[in-house]
Amino acid sequence: MSSQAPATMVDAHVMILRESGFDVTELTDADIDDYVALVASAYRGENSKQGWTTEAHLVSGQRLDAPMAREMLAEEDSRIILVRSAEGQAVASVYLRKPVGGVAYLGVLAVSPLGQGQGVGSALMNLAEAWVSERWHAHSLRMSVVNKRSELIAYYERRGYERTGEVEPFPYEDSRFGVPLVDDLEFVVLVKPLH
C-alpha cells in the first residue's frame, strides 16, 4: 500500500473502508441482483429482522426490484455507491442524487445485518457526505425517513441531520415499494448542512 496521502476527503473515506477490508465501487448493471438482495436484507423480510434497520414490521414485500434498480442506475443525475466485503458479498450501499439549489439527496442507505456493528454504515455515510460536497458542490444533504423509524431518525440526528418540519406522503398506492402494514406512514424530511 502506498504511503501517499489521499488527494480528497472522498479518497480518504474510501481508503478507510478499504483498510477495513471492504471494496468500494459505483454500482454497475452487473451488480443489480446483489444490490436488490442487499436492500431486501437491510429493510424487509426475515433476514432484515436480524438488524436494527429493518422496517419489516411496518411494510411487507419488496423494497425494490431489479427493474426499479435499473431505473435508478440509469438516472444521469445520481450515483449508487456499493460496498463489498473481502469475500465479494455486497454489504452496504447508498443512493445519491445531484444537488438542486445546492441540496443533494441521500436515499436507500442499506447495510446488511451481516455488515451492521462493524462501522460500515457510518463510514459509508461519511463517504456520501464527502462525495456530494466535493464532487457535486452540495452545501446540504437531504433525506427522508419513515416517521415510525424513531431509532433510525435519532441516529441521523446524532450525525447532524435536523428535521425540517416537512413530511412527504408514503406511496400507499404503489405496491412496487411494498405493502404497508400500518395506515399512518409518511416520510420525515431531514437535512444536514455540509462544511
Secondary structure by P-SEA (a helix, b strand, c coil): ccccccccaaaaaaaaaaaabbbbbcccccaaaaaaaaaaaacccccccccccccccccccccccaaaaaaaaacccbbbbbbbccccccccbbbbbcccccbbbbccccccccccccaaaaaaaaaaaaaaaaccccccccccccccaaaaaaaaaaabbbbccbbbbccccccccccccccbbbbbbbbbbcc
